[in-house]
Amino acid sequence: MPEGHSVHRLARQFQDVFGGRRLAVSSPQGRFTAGAELLNGHVMTEAAAHGKQLFLRFDHDVFLHVHLGLYGAWNFGGDSSFRGASSIGAPRRIGESETASTGEDHDYAGPPEPVGAVRVRLVSDHGWADLRGATTCAAITSDEAAAVLKRLGPDPLRNLPGDRDEFIRRLSRRKTAVALLLMDQSVLAGVGNIYRAEVLFRQALDPWTPGNAIDAATAGRLWDDAVQAMSDGVRDGRIVTTPPRLWTVANGTVPDADAHFVYKREGLPCRACGTLVGMAEIGTRKLYWCPGCQL
């Protein structure tokens, strides 16, 4: 499932290529026909993300709400003025990074015929976007969008005034292990399995520590590190949590093997202490951590 930085990059991309444009909206697959009819012919005014949720707002105050889930993906294409990635979402070709498009189709004459189960297609005068396989794809009102947001915790990539304190409050009132709480979207929106493992390692925090046993200063550092790590992900288009001194090459491209401290490195020596990185199941997901550093 794409983590929050990918969805924020999607929102920026939609704003860049579709913001202020009147869109033709359809459902080639047929499963979103009624929703497409509500949006068809209207101007997309704003694209925004909160955690893993994407909201495209139209000029009649109706939103396209999308959660990609495990199998959802957006594909884009268009003419030379249309700058978009060709794929964001599943399948991830290189970790969490998307496949880039040059956007230089000088012979563009409209979108191609839909391929596969396209849930929704958005078309402007310069390009198109197709959505497949999403967990959520719905046309909703502003009140319904507000209700979705109310159920979510603060988003480190929005980092609004009060968000840090709200995260500390939500974390401290739960007895659940912090490794589970960081993946609970009602506590912290946007963090997935990679950021969870890497931030806990970078803060040398035992993943099984109950939330209510973490002091406010430590919880604040968790928030700050999530802000930093996820902001780097938005900038880079992939998750790299290690510093340059640990990279085997210095040509601007970080090898996948060097990108993380503990994620998917079970059985390998910890980059900091040499202890073998561990892996365990927690909440039906794999947790990676260093038994030496995170005591």
MARSEZA-994701 format. One record per residue (C-alpha): residue number from 0; residue in one letter; x, y, z. Coordinates in steps of 0.5 Angstrom, whole numbers, plus 500, padded with zeros to 3 digits. Layout:
REM MARSEZA-994701
<site><i>NUM</i><aa>a</aa><px>X</px><py>Y</py><pz>Z</pz></site>
...
REM end
This chain:
REM MARSEZA-994701
<site><i>0</i><aa>m</aa><px>500</px><py>500</py><pz>500</pz></site>
<site><i>1</i><aa>p</aa><px>503</px><py>507</py><pz>498</pz></site>
<site><i>2</i><aa>e</aa><px>505</px><py>511</py><pz>504</pz></site>
<site><i>3</i><aa>g</aa><px>503</px><py>518</py><pz>506</pz></site>
<site><i>4</i><aa>h</aa><px>509</px><py>521</py><pz>502</pz></site>
<site><i>5</i><aa>s</aa><px>506</px><py>518</py><pz>495</pz></site>
<site><i>6</i><aa>v</aa><px>499</px><py>520</py><pz>496</pz></site>
<site><i>7</i><aa>h</aa><px>502</px><py>528</py><pz>498</pz></site>
<site><i>8</i><aa>r</aa><px>506</px><py>527</py><pz>491</pz></site>
<site><i>9</i><aa>l</aa><px>499</px><py>525</py><pz>488</pz></site>
<site><i>10</i><aa>a</aa><px>495</px><py>531</py><pz>490</pz></site>
<site><i>11</i><aa>r</aa><px>501</px><py>536</py><pz>488</pz></site>
<site><i>12</i><aa>q</aa><px>501</px><py>532</py><pz>481</pz></site>
<site><i>13</i><aa>f</aa><px>493</px><py>533</py><pz>480</pz></site>
<site><i>14</i><aa>q</aa><px>493</px><py>540</py><pz>482</pz></site>
<site><i>15</i><aa>d</aa><px>499</px><py>541</py><pz>477</pz></site>
<site><i>16</i><aa>v</aa><px>496</px><py>538</py><pz>471</pz></site>
<site><i>17</i><aa>f</aa><px>488</px><py>538</py><pz>473</pz></site>
<site><i>18</i><aa>g</aa><px>487</px><py>544</py><pz>477</pz></site>
<site><i>19</i><aa>g</aa><px>482</px><py>549</py><pz>474</pz></site>
<site><i>20</i><aa>r</aa><px>481</px><py>545</py><pz>469</pz></site>
<site><i>21</i><aa>r</aa><px>474</px><py>542</py><pz>467</pz></site>
<site><i>22</i><aa>l</aa><px>474</px><py>535</py><pz>466</pz></site>
<site><i>23</i><aa>a</aa><px>471</px><py>529</py><pz>463</pz></site>
<site><i>24</i><aa>v</aa><px>470</px><py>524</py><pz>468</pz></site>
<site><i>25</i><aa>s</aa><px>467</px><py>517</py><pz>466</pz></site>
<site><i>26</i><aa>s</aa><px>468</px><py>510</py><pz>469</pz></site>
<site><i>27</i><aa>p</aa><px>470</px><py>505</py><pz>463</pz></site>
<site><i>28</i><aa>q</aa><px>469</px><py>499</py><pz>468</pz></site>
<site><i>29</i><aa>g</aa><px>462</px><py>501</py><pz>470</pz></site>
<site><i>30</i><aa>r</aa><px>463</px><py>501</py><pz>477</pz></site>
<site><i>31</i><aa>f</aa><px>463</px><py>508</py><pz>478</pz></site>
<site><i>32</i><aa>t</aa><px>458</px><py>510</py><pz>473</pz></site>
<site><i>33</i><aa>a</aa><px>454</px><py>514</py><pz>478</pz></site>
<site><i>34</i><aa>g</aa><px>459</px><py>518</py><pz>481</pz></site>
<site><i>35</i><aa>a</aa><px>462</px><py>519</py><pz>475</pz></site>
<site><i>36</i><aa>e</aa><px>456</px><py>523</py><pz>473</pz></site>
<site><i>37</i><aa>l</aa><px>456</px><py>527</py><pz>479</pz></site>
<site><i>38</i><aa>l</aa><px>463</px><py>530</py><pz>477</pz></site>
<site><i>39</i><aa>n</aa><px>463</px><py>530</py><pz>469</pz></site>
<site><i>40</i><aa>g</aa><px>464</px><py>537</py><pz>466</pz></site>
<site><i>41</i><aa>h</aa><px>466</px><py>540</py><pz>473</pz></site>
<site><i>42</i><aa>v</aa><px>472</px><py>544</py><pz>474</pz></site>
<site><i>43</i><aa>m</aa><px>477</px><py>541</py><pz>479</pz></site>
<site><i>44</i><aa>t</aa><px>479</px><py>546</py><pz>484</pz></site>
<site><i>45</i><aa>e</aa><px>483</px><py>543</py><pz>489</pz></site>
<site><i>46</i><aa>a</aa><px>487</px><py>537</py><pz>490</pz></site>
<site><i>47</i><aa>a</aa><px>489</px><py>535</py><pz>497</pz></site>
<site><i>48</i><aa>a</aa><px>492</px><py>529</py><pz>501</pz></site>
<site><i>49</i><aa>h</aa><px>491</px><py>527</py><pz>509</pz></site>
<site><i>50</i><aa>g</aa><px>495</px><py>521</py><pz>510</pz></site>
<site><i>51</i><aa>k</aa><px>493</px><py>516</py><pz>505</pz></site>
<site><i>52</i><aa>q</aa><px>487</px><py>519</py><pz>503</pz></site>
<site><i>53</i><aa>l</aa><px>486</px><py>523</py><pz>497</pz></site>
<site><i>54</i><aa>f</aa><px>481</px><py>528</py><pz>496</pz></site>
<site><i>55</i><aa>l</aa><px>480</px><py>532</py><pz>489</pz></site>
<site><i>56</i><aa>r</aa><px>475</px><py>538</py><pz>490</pz></site>
<site><i>57</i><aa>f</aa><px>470</px><py>540</py><pz>484</pz></site>
<site><i>58</i><aa>d</aa><px>467</px><py>547</py><pz>483</pz></site>
<site><i>59</i><aa>h</aa><px>460</px><py>544</py><pz>486</pz></site>
<site><i>60</i><aa>d</aa><px>463</px><py>542</py><pz>492</pz></site>
<site><i>61</i><aa>v</aa><px>463</px><py>535</py><pz>491</pz></site>
<site><i>62</i><aa>f</aa><px>469</px><py>531</py><pz>492</pz></site>
<site><i>63</i><aa>l</aa><px>473</px><py>525</py><pz>489</pz></site>
<site><i>64</i><aa>h</aa><px>475</px><py>521</py><pz>495</pz></site>
<site><i>65</i><aa>v</aa><px>480</px><py>515</py><pz>493</pz></site>
<site><i>66</i><aa>h</aa><px>484</px><py>511</py><pz>498</pz></site>
<site><i>67</i><aa>l</aa><px>489</px><py>506</py><pz>494</pz></site>
<site><i>68</i><aa>g</aa><px>489</px><py>501</py><pz>499</pz></site>
<site><i>69</i><aa>l</aa><px>494</px><py>495</py><pz>497</pz></site>
<site><i>70</i><aa>y</aa><px>492</px><py>494</py><pz>489</pz></site>
<site><i>71</i><aa>g</aa><px>490</px><py>501</py><pz>487</pz></site>
<site><i>72</i><aa>a</aa><px>494</px><py>505</py><pz>482</pz></site>
<site><i>73</i><aa>w</aa><px>494</px><py>512</py><pz>478</pz></site>
<site><i>74</i><aa>n</aa><px>496</px><py>512</py><pz>471</pz></site>
<site><i>75</i><aa>f</aa><px>497</px><py>518</py><pz>467</pz></site>
<site><i>76</i><aa>g</aa><px>499</px><py>521</py><pz>460</pz></site>
<site><i>77</i><aa>g</aa><px>498</px><py>527</py><pz>455</pz></site>
<site><i>78</i><aa>d</aa><px>501</px><py>532</py><pz>451</pz></site>
<site><i>79</i><aa>s</aa><px>508</px><py>536</py><pz>452</pz></site>
<site><i>80</i><aa>s</aa><px>505</px><py>541</py><pz>457</pz></site>
<site><i>81</i><aa>f</aa><px>502</px><py>535</py><pz>461</pz></site>
<site><i>82</i><aa>r</aa><px>507</px><py>533</py><pz>466</pz></site>
<site><i>83</i><aa>g</aa><px>505</px><py>527</py><pz>470</pz></site>
<site><i>84</i><aa>a</aa><px>508</px><py>520</py><pz>473</pz></site>
<site><i>85</i><aa>s</aa><px>506</px><py>514</py><pz>469</pz></site>
<site><i>86</i><aa>s</aa><px>505</px><py>510</py><pz>475</pz></site>
<site><i>87</i><aa>i</aa><px>503</px><py>512</py><pz>482</pz></site>
<site><i>88</i><aa>g</aa><px>501</px><py>506</py><pz>487</pz></site>
<site><i>89</i><aa>a</aa><px>501</px><py>498</py><pz>486</pz></site>
<site><i>90</i><aa>p</aa><px>505</px><py>495</py><pz>483</pz></site>
<site><i>91</i><aa>r</aa><px>511</px><py>499</py><pz>486</pz></site>
<site><i>92</i><aa>r</aa><px>517</px><py>498</py><pz>481</pz></site>
<site><i>93</i><aa>i</aa><px>522</px><py>500</py><pz>486</pz></site>
<site><i>94</i><aa>g</aa><px>520</px><py>500</py><pz>493</pz></site>
<site><i>95</i><aa>e</aa><px>515</px><py>506</py><pz>494</pz></site>
<site><i>96</i><aa>s</aa><px>518</px><py>510</py><pz>488</pz></site>
<site><i>97</i><aa>e</aa><px>514</px><py>511</py><pz>482</pz></site>
<site><i>98</i><aa>t</aa><px>515</px><py>511</py><pz>474</pz></site>
<site><i>99</i><aa>a</aa><px>516</px><py>517</py><pz>471</pz></site>
<site><i>100</i><aa>s</aa><px>514</px><py>520</py><pz>465</pz></site>
<site><i>101</i><aa>t</aa><px>517</px><py>525</py><pz>460</pz></site>
<site><i>102</i><aa>g</aa><px>510</px><py>528</py><pz>458</pz></site>
<site><i>103</i><aa>e</aa><px>512</px><py>529</py><pz>451</pz></site>
<site><i>104</i><aa>d</aa><px>507</px><py>526</py><pz>446</pz></site>
<site><i>105</i><aa>h</aa><px>507</px><py>531</py><pz>441</pz></site>
<site><i>106</i><aa>d</aa><px>502</px><py>527</py><pz>437</pz></site>
<site><i>107</i><aa>y</aa><px>497</px><py>527</py><pz>443</pz></site>
<site><i>108</i><aa>a</aa><px>490</px><py>526</py><pz>440</pz></site>
<site><i>109</i><aa>g</aa><px>486</px><py>524</py><pz>446</pz></site>
<site><i>110</i><aa>p</aa><px>487</px><py>518</py><pz>451</pz></site>
<site><i>111</i><aa>p</aa><px>488</px><py>511</py><pz>449</pz></site>
<site><i>112</i><aa>e</aa><px>483</px><py>506</py><pz>449</pz></site>
<site><i>113</i><aa>p</aa><px>482</px><py>504</py><pz>457</pz></site>
<site><i>114</i><aa>v</aa><px>486</px><py>498</py><pz>458</pz></site>
<site><i>115</i><aa>g</aa><px>484</px><py>493</py><pz>464</pz></site>
<site><i>116</i><aa>a</aa><px>479</px><py>495</py><pz>470</pz></site>
<site><i>117</i><aa>v</aa><px>479</px><py>502</py><pz>470</pz></site>
<site><i>118</i><aa>r</aa><px>475</px><py>505</py><pz>475</pz></site>
<site><i>119</i><aa>v</aa><px>475</px><py>512</py><pz>474</pz></site>
<site><i>120</i><aa>r</aa><px>478</px><py>516</py><pz>468</pz></site>
<site><i>121</i><aa>l</aa><px>479</px><py>524</py><pz>468</pz></site>
<site><i>122</i><aa>v</aa><px>480</px><py>527</py><pz>462</pz></site>
<site><i>123</i><aa>s</aa><px>482</px><py>535</py><pz>461</pz></site>
<site><i>124</i><aa>d</aa><px>484</px><py>538</py><pz>454</pz></site>
<site><i>125</i><aa>h</aa><px>492</px><py>536</py><pz>455</pz></site>
<site><i>126</i><aa>g</aa><px>492</px><py>529</py><pz>459</pz></site>
<site><i>127</i><aa>w</aa><px>488</px><py>524</py><pz>462</pz></site>
<site><i>128</i><aa>a</aa><px>489</px><py>520</py><pz>469</pz></site>
<site><i>129</i><aa>d</aa><px>486</px><py>512</py><pz>470</pz></site>
<site><i>130</i><aa>l</aa><px>485</px><py>509</py><pz>477</pz></site>
<site><i>131</i><aa>r</aa><px>485</px><py>502</py><pz>478</pz></site>
<site><i>132</i><aa>g</aa><px>484</px><py>497</py><pz>484</pz></site>
<site><i>133</i><aa>a</aa><px>483</px><py>502</py><pz>489</pz></site>
<site><i>134</i><aa>t</aa><px>480</px><py>500</py><pz>496</pz></site>
<site><i>135</i><aa>t</aa><px>476</px><py>507</py><pz>496</pz></site>
<site><i>136</i><aa>c</aa><px>473</px><py>511</py><pz>490</pz></site>
<site><i>137</i><aa>a</aa><px>467</px><py>515</py><pz>492</pz></site>
<site><i>138</i><aa>a</aa><px>464</px><py>522</py><pz>490</pz></site>
<site><i>139</i><aa>i</aa><px>462</px><py>525</py><pz>497</pz></site>
<site><i>140</i><aa>t</aa><px>460</px><py>531</py><pz>499</pz></site>
<site><i>141</i><aa>s</aa><px>464</px><py>536</py><pz>503</pz></site>
<site><i>142</i><aa>d</aa><px>460</px><py>534</py><pz>510</pz></site>
<site><i>143</i><aa>e</aa><px>462</px><py>527</py><pz>508</pz></site>
<site><i>144</i><aa>a</aa><px>469</px><py>529</py><pz>507</pz></site>
<site><i>145</i><aa>a</aa><px>470</px><py>532</py><pz>513</pz></site>
<site><i>146</i><aa>a</aa><px>467</px><py>526</py><pz>517</pz></site>
<site><i>147</i><aa>v</aa><px>473</px><py>522</py><pz>514</pz></site>
<site><i>148</i><aa>l</aa><px>478</px><py>527</py><pz>516</pz></site>
<site><i>149</i><aa>k</aa><px>475</px><py>527</py><pz>523</pz></site>
<site><i>150</i><aa>r</aa><px>476</px><py>520</py><pz>524</pz></site>
<site><i>151</i><aa>l</aa><px>484</px><py>521</py><pz>522</pz></site>
<site><i>152</i><aa>g</aa><px>490</px><py>523</py><pz>526</pz></site>
<site><i>153</i><aa>p</aa><px>494</px><py>528</py><pz>525</pz></site>
<site><i>154</i><aa>d</aa><px>498</px><py>528</py><pz>518</pz></site>
<site><i>155</i><aa>p</aa><px>506</px><py>529</py><pz>519</pz></site>
<site><i>156</i><aa>l</aa><px>506</px><py>532</py><pz>512</pz></site>
<site><i>157</i><aa>r</aa><px>501</px><py>537</py><pz>513</pz></site>
<site><i>158</i><aa>n</aa><px>504</px><py>539</py><pz>520</pz></site>
<site><i>159</i><aa>l</aa><px>499</px><py>544</py><pz>522</pz></site>
<site><i>160</i><aa>p</aa><px>499</px><py>548</py><pz>528</pz></site>
<site><i>161</i><aa>g</aa><px>497</px><py>543</py><pz>534</pz></site>
<site><i>162</i><aa>d</aa><px>498</px><py>537</py><pz>530</pz></site>
<site><i>163</i><aa>r</aa><px>504</px><py>535</py><pz>534</pz></site>
<site><i>164</i><aa>d</aa><px>501</px><py>536</py><pz>541</pz></site>
<site><i>165</i><aa>e</aa><px>495</px><py>532</py><pz>538</pz></site>
<site><i>166</i><aa>f</aa><px>499</px><py>526</py><pz>536</pz></site>
<site><i>167</i><aa>i</aa><px>503</px><py>526</py><pz>543</pz></site>
<site><i>168</i><aa>r</aa><px>496</px><py>526</py><pz>546</pz></site>
<site><i>169</i><aa>r</aa><px>493</px><py>521</py><pz>542</pz></site>
<site><i>170</i><aa>l</aa><px>499</px><py>516</py><pz>543</pz></site>
<site><i>171</i><aa>s</aa><px>500</px><py>517</py><pz>551</pz></site>
<site><i>172</i><aa>r</aa><px>492</px><py>515</py><pz>552</pz></site>
<site><i>173</i><aa>r</aa><px>493</px><py>508</py><pz>549</pz></site>
<site><i>174</i><aa>k</aa><px>496</px><py>502</py><pz>552</pz></site>
<site><i>175</i><aa>t</aa><px>498</px><py>499</py><pz>545</pz></site>
<site><i>176</i><aa>a</aa><px>505</px><py>498</py><pz>543</pz></site>
<site><i>177</i><aa>v</aa><px>508</px><py>504</py><pz>539</pz></site>
<site><i>178</i><aa>a</aa><px>509</px><py>500</py><pz>533</pz></site>
<site><i>179</i><aa>l</aa><px>502</px><py>498</py><pz>532</pz></site>
<site><i>180</i><aa>l</aa><px>500</px><py>506</py><pz>534</pz></site>
<site><i>181</i><aa>l</aa><px>504</px><py>509</py><pz>529</pz></site>
<site><i>182</i><aa>m</aa><px>500</px><py>505</py><pz>524</pz></site>
<site><i>183</i><aa>d</aa><px>494</px><py>506</py><pz>527</pz></site>
<site><i>184</i><aa>q</aa><px>491</px><py>512</py><pz>522</pz></site>
<site><i>185</i><aa>s</aa><px>487</px><py>515</py><pz>527</pz></site>
<site><i>186</i><aa>v</aa><px>493</px><py>516</py><pz>531</pz></site>
<site><i>187</i><aa>l</aa><px>498</px><py>518</py><pz>526</pz></site>
<site><i>188</i><aa>a</aa><px>495</px><py>519</py><pz>519</pz></site>
<site><i>189</i><aa>g</aa><px>500</px><py>517</py><pz>513</pz></site>
<site><i>190</i><aa>v</aa><px>505</px><py>512</py><pz>516</pz></site>
<site><i>191</i><aa>g</aa><px>506</px><py>505</py><pz>513</pz></site>
<site><i>192</i><aa>n</aa><px>510</px><py>499</py><pz>515</pz></site>
<site><i>193</i><aa>i</aa><px>517</px><py>502</py><pz>512</pz></site>
<site><i>194</i><aa>y</aa><px>516</px><py>509</py><pz>516</pz></site>
<site><i>195</i><aa>r</aa><px>514</px><py>506</py><pz>522</pz></site>
<site><i>196</i><aa>a</aa><px>520</px><py>501</py><pz>522</pz></site>
<site><i>197</i><aa>e</aa><px>525</px><py>506</py><pz>520</pz></site>
<site><i>198</i><aa>v</aa><px>523</px><py>512</py><pz>525</pz></site>
<site><i>199</i><aa>l</aa><px>522</px><py>507</py><pz>531</pz></site>
<site><i>200</i><aa>f</aa><px>530</px><py>505</py><pz>529</pz></site>
<site><i>201</i><aa>r</aa><px>532</px><py>512</py><pz>528</pz></site>
<site><i>202</i><aa>q</aa><px>529</px><py>514</py><pz>535</pz></site>
<site><i>203</i><aa>a</aa><px>532</px><py>508</py><pz>538</pz></site>
<site><i>204</i><aa>l</aa><px>525</px><py>506</py><pz>541</pz></site>
<site><i>205</i><aa>d</aa><px>523</px><py>499</py><pz>543</pz></site>
<site><i>206</i><aa>p</aa><px>517</px><py>497</py><pz>538</pz></site>
<site><i>207</i><aa>w</aa><px>513</px><py>494</py><pz>544</pz></site>
<site><i>208</i><aa>t</aa><px>513</px><py>500</py><pz>548</pz></site>
<site><i>209</i><aa>p</aa><px>506</px><py>502</py><pz>550</pz></site>
<site><i>210</i><aa>g</aa><px>504</px><py>508</py><pz>548</pz></site>
<site><i>211</i><aa>n</aa><px>502</px><py>511</py><pz>555</pz></site>
<site><i>212</i><aa>a</aa><px>509</px><py>509</py><pz>557</pz></site>
<site><i>213</i><aa>i</aa><px>512</px><py>514</py><pz>552</pz></site>
<site><i>214</i><aa>d</aa><px>514</px><py>521</py><pz>555</pz></site>
<site><i>215</i><aa>a</aa><px>512</px><py>527</py><pz>552</pz></site>
<site><i>216</i><aa>a</aa><px>519</px><py>529</py><pz>549</pz></site>
<site><i>217</i><aa>t</aa><px>520</px><py>522</py><pz>546</pz></site>
<site><i>218</i><aa>a</aa><px>513</px><py>522</py><pz>543</pz></site>
<site><i>219</i><aa>g</aa><px>515</px><py>529</py><pz>540</pz></site>
<site><i>220</i><aa>r</aa><px>521</px><py>527</py><pz>537</pz></site>
<site><i>221</i><aa>l</aa><px>517</px><py>521</py><pz>534</pz></site>
<site><i>222</i><aa>w</aa><px>513</px><py>526</py><pz>531</pz></site>
<site><i>223</i><aa>d</aa><px>519</px><py>531</py><pz>529</pz></site>
<site><i>224</i><aa>d</aa><px>522</px><py>525</py><pz>525</pz></site>
<site><i>225</i><aa>a</aa><px>516</px><py>523</py><pz>522</pz></site>
<site><i>226</i><aa>v</aa><px>515</px><py>530</py><pz>519</pz></site>
<site><i>227</i><aa>q</aa><px>523</px><py>530</py><pz>517</pz></site>
<site><i>228</i><aa>a</aa><px>523</px><py>523</py><pz>514</pz></site>
<site><i>229</i><aa>m</aa><px>516</px><py>523</py><pz>510</pz></site>
<site><i>230</i><aa>s</aa><px>518</px><py>530</py><pz>507</pz></site>
<site><i>231</i><aa>d</aa><px>524</px><py>527</py><pz>504</pz></site>
<site><i>232</i><aa>g</aa><px>520</px><py>522</py><pz>501</pz></site>
<site><i>233</i><aa>v</aa><px>515</px><py>527</py><pz>498</pz></site>
<site><i>234</i><aa>r</aa><px>522</px><py>531</py><pz>495</pz></site>
<site><i>235</i><aa>d</aa><px>525</px><py>524</py><pz>493</pz></site>
<site><i>236</i><aa>g</aa><px>519</px><py>520</py><pz>490</pz></site>
<site><i>237</i><aa>r</aa><px>522</px><py>514</py><pz>494</pz></site>
<site><i>238</i><aa>i</aa><px>523</px><py>512</py><pz>502</pz></site>
<site><i>239</i><aa>v</aa><px>531</px><py>513</py><pz>503</pz></site>
<site><i>240</i><aa>t</aa><px>532</px><py>514</py><pz>511</pz></site>
<site><i>241</i><aa>t</aa><px>539</px><py>513</py><pz>511</pz></site>
<site><i>242</i><aa>p</aa><px>545</px><py>518</py><pz>511</pz></site>
<site><i>243</i><aa>p</aa><px>550</px><py>519</py><pz>505</pz></site>
<site><i>244</i><aa>r</aa><px>555</px><py>516</py><pz>509</pz></site>
<site><i>245</i><aa>l</aa><px>552</px><py>509</py><pz>509</pz></site>
<site><i>246</i><aa>w</aa><px>551</px><py>509</py><pz>501</pz></site>
<site><i>247</i><aa>t</aa><px>556</px><py>505</py><pz>497</pz></site>
<site><i>248</i><aa>v</aa><px>555</px><py>510</py><pz>491</pz></site>
<site><i>249</i><aa>a</aa><px>555</px><py>517</py><pz>491</pz></site>
<site><i>250</i><aa>n</aa><px>552</px><py>519</py><pz>484</pz></site>
<site><i>251</i><aa>g</aa><px>545</px><py>522</py><pz>486</pz></site>
<site><i>252</i><aa>t</aa><px>542</px><py>515</py><pz>486</pz></site>
<site><i>253</i><aa>v</aa><px>541</px><py>511</py><pz>493</pz></site>
<site><i>254</i><aa>p</aa><px>542</px><py>503</py><pz>491</pz></site>
<site><i>255</i><aa>d</aa><px>535</px><py>500</py><pz>494</pz></site>
<site><i>256</i><aa>a</aa><px>540</px><py>496</py><pz>499</pz></site>
<site><i>257</i><aa>d</aa><px>543</px><py>502</py><pz>502</pz></site>
<site><i>258</i><aa>a</aa><px>536</px><py>506</py><pz>503</pz></site>
<site><i>259</i><aa>h</aa><px>534</px><py>503</py><pz>510</pz></site>
<site><i>260</i><aa>f</aa><px>536</px><py>502</py><pz>517</pz></site>
<site><i>261</i><aa>v</aa><px>532</px><py>496</py><pz>518</pz></site>
<site><i>262</i><aa>y</aa><px>526</px><py>495</py><pz>513</pz></site>
<site><i>263</i><aa>k</aa><px>527</px><py>488</py><pz>510</pz></site>
<site><i>264</i><aa>r</aa><px>534</px><py>487</py><pz>513</pz></site>
<site><i>265</i><aa>e</aa><px>532</px><py>481</py><pz>517</pz></site>
<site><i>266</i><aa>g</aa><px>538</px><py>477</py><pz>519</pz></site>
<site><i>267</i><aa>l</aa><px>543</px><py>482</py><pz>516</pz></site>
<site><i>268</i><aa>p</aa><px>548</px><py>486</py><pz>521</pz></site>
<site><i>269</i><aa>c</aa><px>545</px><py>493</py><pz>524</pz></site>
<site><i>270</i><aa>r</aa><px>548</px><py>499</py><pz>521</pz></site>
<site><i>271</i><aa>a</aa><px>549</px><py>502</py><pz>528</pz></site>
<site><i>272</i><aa>c</aa><px>551</px><py>496</py><pz>532</pz></site>
<site><i>273</i><aa>g</aa><px>552</px><py>490</py><pz>528</pz></site>
<site><i>274</i><aa>t</aa><px>546</px><py>486</py><pz>532</pz></site>
<site><i>275</i><aa>l</aa><px>542</px><py>482</py><pz>527</pz></site>
<site><i>276</i><aa>v</aa><px>536</px><py>485</py><pz>525</pz></site>
<site><i>277</i><aa>g</aa><px>530</px><py>482</py><pz>527</pz></site>
<site><i>278</i><aa>m</aa><px>523</px><py>481</py><pz>524</pz></site>
<site><i>279</i><aa>a</aa><px>516</px><py>479</py><pz>528</pz></site>
<site><i>280</i><aa>e</aa><px>509</px><py>479</py><pz>526</pz></site>
<site><i>281</i><aa>i</aa><px>505</px><py>485</py><pz>529</pz></site>
<site><i>282</i><aa>g</aa><px>498</px><py>486</py><pz>528</pz></site>
<site><i>283</i><aa>t</aa><px>498</px><py>482</py><pz>521</pz></site>
<site><i>284</i><aa>r</aa><px>504</px><py>486</py><pz>519</pz></site>
<site><i>285</i><aa>k</aa><px>512</px><py>485</py><pz>519</pz></site>
<site><i>286</i><aa>l</aa><px>516</px><py>489</py><pz>524</pz></site>
<site><i>287</i><aa>y</aa><px>523</px><py>490</py><pz>523</pz></site>
<site><i>288</i><aa>w</aa><px>527</px><py>492</py><pz>528</pz></site>
<site><i>289</i><aa>c</aa><px>534</px><py>492</py><pz>532</pz></site>
<site><i>290</i><aa>p</aa><px>534</px><py>488</py><pz>538</pz></site>
<site><i>291</i><aa>g</aa><px>541</px><py>491</py><pz>540</pz></site>
<site><i>292</i><aa>c</aa><px>539</px><py>499</py><pz>539</pz></site>
<site><i>293</i><aa>q</aa><px>532</px><py>499</py><pz>540</pz></site>
<site><i>294</i><aa>l</aa><px>532</px><py>496</py><pz>548</pz></site>
REM end
